[in-house]
Amino acid sequence: MVVPIIAMAIMVMYYLWSVAWAAQNAHIRARECVLHDDQYVAADEHCNAPFAGSNYTRADSNSFSFSGGASDESLPVFGRADTIRTSAVITSE
């Protein structure tokens, strides 16, 4: 009786670790996307980055906002993989 409960607890901990890892990876890629444009995201995702190519935005009295998003999938646990989506925003406010 104890072995199935321990096995289930280990599977649940592995699943939570997998989701946390995917969320952290997606967050890092979204942040890098905001700073360095589309190098760190999938082809269908787009970023509005301040330092992309010749796009150098001055941070003077005008307000600005740059945003980007990324997604990642967790490892399949119980036959299912979750997609984690996140976004990052840099503003001058």
PyMOL CGO cylinders between C-alpha atoms (Angstrom):
from pymol import cmd
from pymol.cgo import CYLINDER

trace = [
    CYLINDER, 0.00, 0.00, 0.00, 2.86, 2.37, 0.78, 0.3, 1, 1, 1, 1, 1, 1,
    CYLINDER, 2.86, 2.37, 0.78, 4.82, 1.70, -2.44, 0.3, 1, 1, 1, 1, 1, 1,
    CYLINDER, 4.82, 1.70, -2.44, 2.10, 3.03, -4.82, 0.3, 1, 1, 1, 1, 1, 1,
    CYLINDER, 2.10, 3.03, -4.82, 1.70, 6.16, -2.70, 0.3, 1, 1, 1, 1, 1, 1,
    CYLINDER, 1.70, 6.16, -2.70, 5.46, 6.81, -2.72, 0.3, 1, 1, 1, 1, 1, 1,
    CYLINDER, 5.46, 6.81, -2.72, 5.63, 6.14, -6.47, 0.3, 1, 1, 1, 1, 1, 1,
    CYLINDER, 5.63, 6.14, -6.47, 2.77, 8.58, -7.07, 0.3, 1, 1, 1, 1, 1, 1,
    CYLINDER, 2.77, 8.58, -7.07, 4.44, 11.20, -4.87, 0.3, 1, 1, 1, 1, 1, 1,
    CYLINDER, 4.44, 11.20, -4.87, 7.68, 10.86, -6.85, 0.3, 1, 1, 1, 1, 1, 1,
    CYLINDER, 7.68, 10.86, -6.85, 5.79, 11.19, -10.16, 0.3, 1, 1, 1, 1, 1, 1,
    CYLINDER, 5.79, 11.19, -10.16, 3.98, 14.31, -8.93, 0.3, 1, 1, 1, 1, 1, 1,
    CYLINDER, 3.98, 14.31, -8.93, 7.25, 15.87, -7.73, 0.3, 1, 1, 1, 1, 1, 1,
    CYLINDER, 7.25, 15.87, -7.73, 8.83, 15.10, -11.12, 0.3, 1, 1, 1, 1, 1, 1,
    CYLINDER, 8.83, 15.10, -11.12, 5.86, 16.69, -12.90, 0.3, 1, 1, 1, 1, 1, 1,
    CYLINDER, 5.86, 16.69, -12.90, 6.06, 19.85, -10.78, 0.3, 1, 1, 1, 1, 1, 1,
    CYLINDER, 6.06, 19.85, -10.78, 9.81, 20.06, -11.37, 0.3, 1, 1, 1, 1, 1, 1,
    CYLINDER, 9.81, 20.06, -11.37, 9.24, 19.71, -15.12, 0.3, 1, 1, 1, 1, 1, 1,
    CYLINDER, 9.24, 19.71, -15.12, 6.66, 22.51, -15.19, 0.3, 1, 1, 1, 1, 1, 1,
    CYLINDER, 6.66, 22.51, -15.19, 8.86, 24.79, -13.07, 0.3, 1, 1, 1, 1, 1, 1,
    CYLINDER, 8.86, 24.79, -13.07, 11.84, 24.13, -15.35, 0.3, 1, 1, 1, 1, 1, 1,
    CYLINDER, 11.84, 24.13, -15.35, 9.79, 24.92, -18.48, 0.3, 1, 1, 1, 1, 1, 1,
    CYLINDER, 9.79, 24.92, -18.48, 8.41, 28.10, -16.90, 0.3, 1, 1, 1, 1, 1, 1,
    CYLINDER, 8.41, 28.10, -16.90, 11.87, 29.29, -15.95, 0.3, 1, 1, 1, 1, 1, 1,
    CYLINDER, 11.87, 29.29, -15.95, 13.24, 28.51, -19.42, 0.3, 1, 1, 1, 1, 1, 1,
    CYLINDER, 13.24, 28.51, -19.42, 10.34, 30.35, -21.11, 0.3, 1, 1, 1, 1, 1, 1,
    CYLINDER, 10.34, 30.35, -21.11, 10.83, 33.35, -18.82, 0.3, 1, 1, 1, 1, 1, 1,
    CYLINDER, 10.83, 33.35, -18.82, 14.55, 33.57, -19.59, 0.3, 1, 1, 1, 1, 1, 1,
    CYLINDER, 14.55, 33.57, -19.59, 13.89, 33.32, -23.33, 0.3, 1, 1, 1, 1, 1, 1,
    CYLINDER, 13.89, 33.32, -23.33, 11.19, 36.02, -23.14, 0.3, 1, 1, 1, 1, 1, 1,
    CYLINDER, 11.19, 36.02, -23.14, 13.56, 38.35, -21.29, 0.3, 1, 1, 1, 1, 1, 1,
    CYLINDER, 13.56, 38.35, -21.29, 16.35, 37.70, -23.81, 0.3, 1, 1, 1, 1, 1, 1,
    CYLINDER, 16.35, 37.70, -23.81, 13.82, 38.22, -26.59, 0.3, 1, 1, 1, 1, 1, 1,
    CYLINDER, 13.82, 38.22, -26.59, 13.06, 41.72, -25.31, 0.3, 1, 1, 1, 1, 1, 1,
    CYLINDER, 13.06, 41.72, -25.31, 16.75, 42.60, -25.25, 0.3, 1, 1, 1, 1, 1, 1,
    CYLINDER, 16.75, 42.60, -25.25, 18.04, 40.77, -28.33, 0.3, 1, 1, 1, 1, 1, 1,
    CYLINDER, 18.04, 40.77, -28.33, 15.01, 40.32, -30.62, 0.3, 1, 1, 1, 1, 1, 1,
    CYLINDER, 15.01, 40.32, -30.62, 14.00, 37.02, -32.24, 0.3, 1, 1, 1, 1, 1, 1,
    CYLINDER, 14.00, 37.02, -32.24, 17.13, 34.93, -31.62, 0.3, 1, 1, 1, 1, 1, 1,
    CYLINDER, 17.13, 34.93, -31.62, 15.75, 33.04, -28.62, 0.3, 1, 1, 1, 1, 1, 1,
    CYLINDER, 15.75, 33.04, -28.62, 12.14, 32.29, -29.56, 0.3, 1, 1, 1, 1, 1, 1,
    CYLINDER, 12.14, 32.29, -29.56, 10.26, 30.11, -32.01, 0.3, 1, 1, 1, 1, 1, 1,
    CYLINDER, 10.26, 30.11, -32.01, 9.65, 31.28, -35.56, 0.3, 1, 1, 1, 1, 1, 1,
    CYLINDER, 9.65, 31.28, -35.56, 6.00, 32.17, -34.92, 0.3, 1, 1, 1, 1, 1, 1,
    CYLINDER, 6.00, 32.17, -34.92, 6.78, 34.43, -31.94, 0.3, 1, 1, 1, 1, 1, 1,
    CYLINDER, 6.78, 34.43, -31.94, 7.93, 38.01, -32.40, 0.3, 1, 1, 1, 1, 1, 1,
    CYLINDER, 7.93, 38.01, -32.40, 9.66, 40.48, -30.11, 0.3, 1, 1, 1, 1, 1, 1,
    CYLINDER, 9.66, 40.48, -30.11, 9.83, 44.25, -30.00, 0.3, 1, 1, 1, 1, 1, 1,
    CYLINDER, 9.83, 44.25, -30.00, 13.45, 44.71, -28.90, 0.3, 1, 1, 1, 1, 1, 1,
    CYLINDER, 13.45, 44.71, -28.90, 15.35, 47.97, -28.41, 0.3, 1, 1, 1, 1, 1, 1,
    CYLINDER, 15.35, 47.97, -28.41, 18.68, 46.60, -29.68, 0.3, 1, 1, 1, 1, 1, 1,
    CYLINDER, 18.68, 46.60, -29.68, 17.62, 44.62, -32.75, 0.3, 1, 1, 1, 1, 1, 1,
    CYLINDER, 17.62, 44.62, -32.75, 19.79, 45.32, -35.76, 0.3, 1, 1, 1, 1, 1, 1,
    CYLINDER, 19.79, 45.32, -35.76, 19.94, 49.09, -36.23, 0.3, 1, 1, 1, 1, 1, 1,
    CYLINDER, 19.94, 49.09, -36.23, 17.00, 49.75, -33.89, 0.3, 1, 1, 1, 1, 1, 1,
    CYLINDER, 17.00, 49.75, -33.89, 18.66, 51.67, -31.06, 0.3, 1, 1, 1, 1, 1, 1,
    CYLINDER, 18.66, 51.67, -31.06, 16.06, 53.55, -29.06, 0.3, 1, 1, 1, 1, 1, 1,
    CYLINDER, 16.06, 53.55, -29.06, 17.12, 56.52, -26.97, 0.3, 1, 1, 1, 1, 1, 1,
    CYLINDER, 17.12, 56.52, -26.97, 15.90, 56.63, -23.40, 0.3, 1, 1, 1, 1, 1, 1,
    CYLINDER, 15.90, 56.63, -23.40, 15.26, 60.36, -23.18, 0.3, 1, 1, 1, 1, 1, 1,
    CYLINDER, 15.26, 60.36, -23.18, 12.13, 62.06, -21.87, 0.3, 1, 1, 1, 1, 1, 1,
    CYLINDER, 12.13, 62.06, -21.87, 9.83, 60.06, -24.18, 0.3, 1, 1, 1, 1, 1, 1,
    CYLINDER, 9.83, 60.06, -24.18, 8.31, 56.95, -22.72, 0.3, 1, 1, 1, 1, 1, 1,
    CYLINDER, 8.31, 56.95, -22.72, 8.95, 53.65, -24.43, 0.3, 1, 1, 1, 1, 1, 1,
    CYLINDER, 8.95, 53.65, -24.43, 7.88, 50.07, -24.03, 0.3, 1, 1, 1, 1, 1, 1,
    CYLINDER, 7.88, 50.07, -24.03, 9.40, 46.89, -25.40, 0.3, 1, 1, 1, 1, 1, 1,
    CYLINDER, 9.40, 46.89, -25.40, 7.76, 43.51, -25.06, 0.3, 1, 1, 1, 1, 1, 1,
    CYLINDER, 7.76, 43.51, -25.06, 8.28, 39.92, -26.04, 0.3, 1, 1, 1, 1, 1, 1,
    CYLINDER, 8.28, 39.92, -26.04, 6.96, 36.50, -25.31, 0.3, 1, 1, 1, 1, 1, 1,
    CYLINDER, 6.96, 36.50, -25.31, 8.16, 32.93, -25.37, 0.3, 1, 1, 1, 1, 1, 1,
    CYLINDER, 8.16, 32.93, -25.37, 6.83, 29.46, -24.69, 0.3, 1, 1, 1, 1, 1, 1,
    CYLINDER, 6.83, 29.46, -24.69, 8.25, 26.11, -23.71, 0.3, 1, 1, 1, 1, 1, 1,
    CYLINDER, 8.25, 26.11, -23.71, 6.86, 22.62, -23.12, 0.3, 1, 1, 1, 1, 1, 1,
    CYLINDER, 6.86, 22.62, -23.12, 7.31, 20.60, -19.99, 0.3, 1, 1, 1, 1, 1, 1,
    CYLINDER, 7.31, 20.60, -19.99, 8.55, 17.03, -20.16, 0.3, 1, 1, 1, 1, 1, 1,
    CYLINDER, 8.55, 17.03, -20.16, 5.76, 14.51, -20.79, 0.3, 1, 1, 1, 1, 1, 1,
    CYLINDER, 5.76, 14.51, -20.79, 4.54, 13.08, -17.51, 0.3, 1, 1, 1, 1, 1, 1,
    CYLINDER, 4.54, 13.08, -17.51, 1.53, 10.77, -17.35, 0.3, 1, 1, 1, 1, 1, 1,
    CYLINDER, 1.53, 10.77, -17.35, 1.46, 10.96, -21.19, 0.3, 1, 1, 1, 1, 1, 1,
    CYLINDER, 1.46, 10.96, -21.19, 0.90, 14.72, -21.20, 0.3, 1, 1, 1, 1, 1, 1,
    CYLINDER, 0.90, 14.72, -21.20, 3.18, 17.73, -21.79, 0.3, 1, 1, 1, 1, 1, 1,
    CYLINDER, 3.18, 17.73, -21.79, 2.06, 21.23, -20.81, 0.3, 1, 1, 1, 1, 1, 1,
    CYLINDER, 2.06, 21.23, -20.81, 2.90, 24.36, -22.79, 0.3, 1, 1, 1, 1, 1, 1,
    CYLINDER, 2.90, 24.36, -22.79, 4.05, 27.28, -20.65, 0.3, 1, 1, 1, 1, 1, 1,
    CYLINDER, 4.05, 27.28, -20.65, 3.72, 30.76, -22.14, 0.3, 1, 1, 1, 1, 1, 1,
    CYLINDER, 3.72, 30.76, -22.14, 5.20, 33.90, -20.61, 0.3, 1, 1, 1, 1, 1, 1,
    CYLINDER, 5.20, 33.90, -20.61, 6.00, 37.46, -21.56, 0.3, 1, 1, 1, 1, 1, 1,
    CYLINDER, 6.00, 37.46, -21.56, 8.48, 40.15, -20.57, 0.3, 1, 1, 1, 1, 1, 1,
    CYLINDER, 8.48, 40.15, -20.57, 8.10, 43.94, -20.78, 0.3, 1, 1, 1, 1, 1, 1,
    CYLINDER, 8.10, 43.94, -20.78, 10.60, 46.78, -20.43, 0.3, 1, 1, 1, 1, 1, 1,
    CYLINDER, 10.60, 46.78, -20.43, 9.08, 50.24, -19.94, 0.3, 1, 1, 1, 1, 1, 1,
    CYLINDER, 9.08, 50.24, -19.94, 10.48, 53.64, -19.11, 0.3, 1, 1, 1, 1, 1, 1,
    CYLINDER, 10.48, 53.64, -19.11, 7.69, 54.71, -16.80, 0.3, 1, 1, 1, 1, 1, 1,
]
cmd.load_cgo(trace, "trace")
